[in-house]
Every structure is written in C-alpha cells, then in structure tokens.
C-alpha cells in the first residue's frame, strides 16, 4: 500500500501541485478578463511561442515533451480561434516547419497573461514578505538550474 504521507512530501509532487494550482488560477483569471475559450493546454502551447518572431510545431512539441500531432491539433485550434497564425513553409519543407506566430488577439492574450502573472507575483510577495518571496524565487531558479544540468 502506498504511503500517502511520503508521496505528499515528495518535492516533485509539491512543485507539480503548485504549478498546477498556479496555472489553473491564471487560466481562470484570463477567462474572467474576456478570454473565456482559453484552456490550460492553450497556455502551454502559447508559452512556447516568442512574442516577436515565430516558431514551429516541432520546436513546440520538443519543449513541451508531447507529440507533434498533439501540438498540431492545438495549434490548429488556436489558429481557428484567431490567437495564432500559421504561415506556409517553403515548398521543400514539411508543414510542421510552418512559422507559427501571434495574431493581434493572441498578443492581447499574451499581455493579459503577463499582467496576471505580475499581479500574482506581487500578491505572493506581499503575502510572504518581499525577502521570503525573493528567496523562494532564487531557490526555485537554483533548483531549475540543477535539474537542467542533471537532465543533460
């Protein structure tokens, strides 16, 4: 039988839960601000697209660790809802290499998401105290660096 106390104290699980709760709240706040059709997976894909310039399905799939087919479906949905635009690749390239970038509506969503994130971070700093929040951010950055090195 699984020991739920050990599982609950596992740092990976705690980080996953914190990330899930943060993302759920951010999506709800975006929906409340007029982007009612946005879901978490939309945000996952959008977070991989540069605010200026473009990327492609293969790059997004690599960074998210999901299939190119799943990314293609999500990108199509975001294109259909006018958040993203997809420009045809050169004729000799696979369609997965098409440039994907933001539309004006997508840039408004991106700006809304950045504002929400800044507001949440200000709330965390106020609630935890500026120094404790700064320490937390530093420790998370250090942990991400360590995990990046271990995964290379």
C-alpha positions as CSV (number, residue, x, y, z in Angstrom):
1,X,0.0,0.0,0.0
2,X,1.3,3.5,-0.9
3,X,2.3,5.7,1.9
4,X,0.4,8.9,1.1
5,X,2.4,11.0,3.7
6,X,5.7,10.2,1.8
7,X,4.1,10.9,-1.5
8,X,2.7,14.2,-0.3
9,X,6.1,15.3,1.0
10,X,7.9,14.5,-2.3
11,X,9.3,17.7,-3.6
12,X,8.5,16.9,-7.2
13,X,4.8,16.3,-6.3
14,X,4.8,19.6,-4.3
15,X,6.2,21.5,-7.2
16,X,3.8,19.9,-9.6
17,X,0.8,20.7,-7.4
18,X,2.0,24.3,-7.0
19,X,2.4,24.7,-10.8
20,X,-1.0,23.1,-11.5
21,X,-2.7,25.4,-9.0
22,X,-0.9,28.5,-10.3
23,X,-1.8,27.6,-13.9
24,X,-5.4,26.8,-13.0
25,X,-5.8,30.2,-11.3
26,X,-4.1,32.1,-14.2
27,X,-6.4,30.4,-16.7
28,X,-9.5,31.3,-14.6
29,X,-8.3,34.9,-14.4
30,X,-7.7,35.1,-18.1
31,X,-11.2,33.7,-18.7
32,X,-12.6,36.3,-16.3
33,X,-10.9,39.0,-18.4
34,X,-12.6,38.1,-21.6
35,X,-10.7,35.1,-22.9
36,X,-13.4,32.6,-22.0
37,X,-12.3,30.0,-24.5
38,X,-8.8,29.6,-23.2
39,X,-7.7,26.3,-21.5
40,X,-4.5,25.2,-19.8
41,X,-3.2,23.4,-22.8
42,X,-3.7,26.5,-24.9
43,X,-1.4,28.4,-22.4
44,X,1.1,25.6,-22.5
45,X,1.4,26.0,-26.3
46,X,1.3,29.8,-26.3
47,X,4.1,29.9,-23.7
48,X,6.4,28.3,-26.2
49,X,5.9,31.0,-28.9
50,X,8.1,34.1,-28.9
51,X,6.3,37.4,-28.5
52,X,8.1,38.6,-31.6
53,X,9.1,36.2,-34.4
54,X,7.9,32.7,-34.9
55,X,8.5,29.1,-34.0
56,X,7.2,25.8,-35.4
57,X,5.3,22.7,-34.3
58,X,8.5,20.5,-34.0
59,X,10.1,23.0,-31.6
60,X,6.9,23.4,-29.5
61,X,6.5,19.6,-29.2
62,X,10.1,19.2,-28.2
63,X,9.8,21.8,-25.4
64,X,6.5,20.5,-24.1
65,X,7.5,16.9,-24.4
66,X,4.4,15.9,-26.3
67,X,3.7,14.6,-29.8
68,X,3.9,16.7,-32.9
69,X,0.4,15.5,-33.7
70,X,-1.0,16.9,-30.3
71,X,0.7,20.2,-30.9
72,X,-0.6,20.4,-34.5
73,X,-4.1,19.9,-33.2
74,X,-3.8,22.5,-30.5
75,X,-2.2,25.0,-32.9
76,X,-5.0,24.4,-35.4
77,X,-7.5,25.2,-32.7
78,X,-5.6,28.4,-31.7
79,X,-5.4,29.4,-35.4
80,X,-9.1,28.8,-35.8
81,X,-9.8,31.0,-32.7
82,X,-7.6,33.7,-34.1
83,X,-4.9,33.6,-31.4
84,X,-2.2,32.3,-33.7
85,X,-1.3,32.5,-37.4
86,X,0.5,29.8,-39.3
87,X,2.5,30.8,-42.4
88,X,3.3,28.2,-45.0
89,X,6.8,26.9,-45.0
90,X,9.0,26.9,-48.1
91,X,7.7,24.4,-50.7
92,X,10.5,21.9,-49.9
93,X,9.7,21.8,-46.2
94,X,7.3,19.6,-44.2
95,X,4.2,21.5,-43.0
96,X,5.4,21.0,-39.4
97,X,8.1,23.6,-40.2
98,X,5.5,26.3,-40.9
99,X,6.1,29.5,-39.0
100,X,3.7,30.0,-36.0
101,X,3.3,33.4,-34.5
102,X,0.8,35.5,-32.6
103,X,-2.1,37.4,-34.2
104,X,-3.2,40.8,-32.6
105,X,-5.7,38.8,-30.5
106,X,-3.0,36.4,-29.4
107,X,-0.8,39.3,-28.4
108,X,-3.6,40.7,-26.3
109,X,-3.9,37.3,-24.6
110,X,-0.2,37.3,-24.0
111,X,-0.3,40.7,-22.5
112,X,-3.2,39.7,-20.3
113,X,-1.3,36.7,-19.1
114,X,1.8,38.7,-18.3
115,X,-0.2,41.2,-16.3
116,X,-1.9,38.4,-14.4
117,X,1.4,36.8,-13.6
118,X,2.8,40.1,-12.4
119,X,-0.2,40.7,-10.2
120,X,0.0,37.2,-8.7
121,X,3.7,37.6,-8.1
122,X,3.0,41.0,-6.3
123,X,0.4,39.2,-4.2
124,X,2.8,36.4,-3.3
125,X,5.5,39.0,-2.3
126,X,3.0,40.9,-0.2
127,X,1.7,37.8,1.5
128,X,5.0,36.0,2.1
129,X,7.1,39.2,2.6
130,X,9.4,40.6,-0.1
131,X,12.5,38.9,1.2
132,X,10.9,35.5,1.6
133,X,9.4,35.7,-1.8
134,X,12.8,36.8,-3.3
135,X,14.5,33.9,-1.5
136,X,11.8,31.5,-2.9
137,X,12.3,32.7,-6.4
138,X,16.1,32.3,-6.1
139,X,15.8,28.8,-4.7
140,X,13.4,27.7,-7.5
141,X,15.8,29.2,-10.1
142,X,18.7,27.2,-8.5
143,X,16.6,24.0,-8.5
144,X,15.7,24.5,-12.1
145,X,19.4,25.0,-13.0
146,X,20.4,21.9,-11.1
147,X,17.6,19.8,-12.8
148,X,18.6,21.2,-16.2
149,X,22.2,20.0,-15.6
150,X,21.1,16.6,-14.4
151,X,18.9,16.2,-17.5
152,X,21.7,17.0,-19.9
